Each structure stands twice: as C-alpha cells, then as structure tokens.
Amino acid sequence: MPENSGNIVPFAWQRYVEETLRRRKAEGLTQKDHSALAGVSHPTMAAFERGETTLTLAKALDILRVVGLMSLSKVTRKPASCAMHSSAGAI
C-alpha cells in the first residue's frame, strides 16, 4: 500500500456512511424519507448505507447534504486564469 505523501489525506468513506446513518436515525428519518429528500432511489440509499462505492459522486453528495455533512454550494464556471473558490464543508 502506498504511503501518504505530505498533503494527501485518504477519504474515510466508511466514516461518512456511519455518520450519515447516525444522523438519519437521530433525525427520525427512514431510508425512504432520506432517499426522497436526497432525490435518489431507495435502492441507492440502501447501497450507500451498506458502504457500497459504486454510487456516483453526485448521488453520494446529495445523500450527505440531507444530514448536513456536505453543504450545497454553487459551482460557477470561470476562465482558466481565474481561481476557483469552494465553500463546501464536511467532517
């Protein structure tokens, strides 16, 4: 397994899944409720909670946003010479 080099931090997928599940239950949401709020199918929500990594990034982010693990931020296209700024927050 390769070592981390300086600034590279591994993405802790399972921690996001566990925290999402914890928050969903704390808010009294069912999987069906959560999937409806996220705009994903119930099978997609169930796959997320099983820790499957075959979801699209967009769907995973929609699921995370419902429980406040990712903020909704507008992405605007700028010329290559301009710096992009992101205000998305996560754990």
N, C-alpha and C positions, 0 to 999 in steps of 0.2 A: 504494500500500500504506500503511495507517495506521501511524503511529508508535506505539511503546510509550509508555504514559503512566505513569511512575513505577513502580508495583508490579507491573505486568502483565509476565509473563515468557512468551514463546512456548514451547509444548510441542514439544520436539525429538523428534517421533515416530521419525524415521529413526535417530536415535542410540539410542533404546531397542531398535529392531529389530536394529540392528547388534550392540549389546552382548548382547542375548538370544541371537543366533546364535553369537557368540563364546563365550559361557558354555556354551551347549548342547554345542558341539563340544568345549570344554575338559573337560566332564564326561563325554564319551563317549556322550552321548545321541543317538539317532536322532530324526528328526522324529516317527516313530511313538511312540517312548518318551515324548518330551516331550508330545505331544498326549494320551497316555493319562494321564500324571501331572497334566496340567492339566484333564483332563475335557472336552476339546474334540475335535472330529473332526480327522482327518488333513488333509482339505482346508482346514479353518480354520487349522490350524498352518501349512500351506504358504502360505496367503494372508497370514498375519501376516508370515512371513519375506520375502515379496515386497514388503512395505511397504504392502499394501492397507489402507485406512482404513475399510472397510465393516463391520468386526467390531464387535460390541457391546463396550462398555467392560468389562462383566463378564468376557467371554471374554479380552480383552486382558490384564486384570489377572490372571486365572488363569494365563495363559501367562507373564507376568512373574514371578509368585510362585515358579514352579518353579525358576527360576535365581537367586532371591534379589534381584530388582530391585524387588520390592514385598513388604511384609510383610503377613501376614494379621492383620487387626485386627477385633475385633468392633465392630459399629455398633449402638449401643443407642438406642432412641427415648426422648427426654426431652421434657418440656413445652417449649413455645416460650420460656419465660422462663429456661430453663437453657442454659448454654453447652455446645456440643458440643466434645469434645476428640478429636483424631486422633493416633494414634501410628504411622501408616503411614510407612515410609521408602522412599526411592527415590534414584536418582542425580540 
